[in-house]
Amino acid sequence: MIRKIENCSCRDAARLLKRLGDGMEPLSPPIPPSAPDSRFRPFSLRISLNPVASFLQKNKAITIDTALRFETGVAERSAFLKRTIAVRLHDIHGNPLGYCGRRLDPVEIEKWGKWRFPKCLPKSEILFNAHRAACFRHQGIIVVECPRGVMRLWQAGFPNTVALLGTSLSSAQREWLEKTPAILLMLDGDAAGRKAAEKIAASFAGKTQVVTHHLPDGFDPDDLSDRQLRAGVDRYRFFSL
């Protein structure tokens, strides 16, 4: 039986039986199955998105032209982006990474949060809109949490806006932002946004000028009108282009 299982000679079978009898490991222990490859693989293909969506135009006042510019909309043929508003992602240098989706189903949002990201997405290497805003970096950069805030501020006349995709700041994001003479933090008007703004501002001490604009309680930048956004930014003349 041992010879059949191990496909070995009589001598090797006898040695194996002796080792097993002595409480030792077999000569050739089974090789554990390989761990699944968890590395992120960029998705560079462009998905067809429908920019006409109630969530964009009615809820967030994002025009069709803006949706087309930022490659956001409904991915009607993507299982991963089903029941979301998709937006295309690039790394800081402008290389396409794929898509994330803003969930629309309240039940799914309650269970998993507003955003669906690809597995192992290197969020620390993303500063949404950085590749478009890079040419304005010498004039100052506005920082928000979410891509929708970038789109709304762009509509209001501020293409020098980037998003963190959250409230944390990575070393790669910090390195990119340190090259601007001034930063305007316009994070969400909640406890997490205010705490993050304080921490981020402190991290730039002695490196570049940082100003924090506090939004009303419960408001995100994309909840404000264009007039309100312009008034907020124009308070800090340096950031008006």
Secondary structure, DSSP 4 states (H G I P E B T S, - for coil): -HHHHHT--HHHHHHHHHHHHTTPPPSSPPPPPPPP--------SPPP-B---HIIIIIS---HHHHHHTTEEB-TT-STTTTEEEEEEE-TTS-EEEEEEEE--HHHHHHH-SEE--TT--GGG--BTHHHHGGGGGG-EEEESSHHHHHHHHHTT---EEE-SSS---HHHHHHHTTSSEEEE---SSHHHHHHHHHHHHHTTTTSEEEE-PPPTT--GGGS-HHHHHHHHHTSGGG--
